[in-house]
Amino acid sequence: MYAALPSGVPFYVSNSVVIVGPEDTVVVDTGCGPSEARVLLAAIRSVTSRPVRFVVETHFHFDHALGAAAFPDAVVIAHQATRELLGPGSRSRTLADNLAALPSRIEAVQAQVATESDAGRRVELSAQARLLDDYRTELASIVPVLPQVTFRSELTLHAGGRELRLLHLGRGHTAGDVVVYLPKERVVCTGDLFNGYIGFMGDAYVGDWPDALERLAALEFDTVIPGHGEPFQGKDAIAPVQACLRDLWRQVLRLRATGLAADVAAARVDLRPHAARFPRLAQPGFDPVAVRRMYEVAAP
């Protein structure tokens, strides 16, 4: 089993997990597009020639699911909600926001090229601008691969010489979060349901998230391979994340009840009591995108 962490690949920001068995290979999450996933595939081919038979998607976000097209012979497995959220007319706001930001990023790099005096650095910046433009073109035209196998609660996959329990523990980071649990190895691949920190919430169900983490904590595991960041040991990080999420949800519901607009409420959220564990919360205020999402979920 391998944890494939981003390293030097321009747009590959999420982790993948590669489970190699006697006859075949399973990949958990495939990155943000086919070109990036082909980098992953090349890395897989450096350790095994066994075919990738299954791809498991932990959720629908583009940085985890859009590389599936690079594995045309694999069966793609995900929660039913993930298939729905990848379907026509359901383009992720995370993908839309990323696409919207790319033109200004390209222009900024091109402006650097125009003012850079060092010839070698100009070559590097020009290559970076081309990569960004190629990435923009790929994302703008990409058609997500819809999972061929879906489930709603639990699915056991016997592949790669191992038992993989695919579990939907409840809504959290998205409606269709899946963790991949290997009971014999005592490993859990959590996607973005649990990364050990307070992450993106633009598609989240913050009120439900702590309960899903409680079910995660009930599993018998030692090693967490998260969707982002280094693998780590133990469950100690679960309770602090739960406490912060519960506090955030309570505050936002209270502020919403006073009639404040979401962006005004975001400026008034105060999570400083959690800053010892999560330093970026050391100042009042919280991501308006997350608070708008909480208002949306809380709406009758």
Buried (B, 14 or more C-beta within 10 A) or exposed (E): BBBBBBEEBBBBBBBBBBBBBEEBBBBBBBBBBBBBBBBBBEBBEEEBEBEBBBBBBBBBBBBBBBBBBBBEEBBBBBBBBBBBBBEEEEBBEBBEEBBEEBEEBBEEBBEBBEEBEEEEEBEBBBEBBEBBBEBBEBBEEBEBBBBEBBBEEEBEBEBBEBBBBBBBBBBBBBBBBBBBBBBEBEBBBBBBBBBBBBBBBBBBBBBBBBBBBBBBBEBEBEBBBBBBBEBEEEBEBBBBBBBBBBBBBEBBBEBBEEEBEBEEBBBBBBBEEBEEBBEEBEEEEBBBBBBBBBBEBBEE
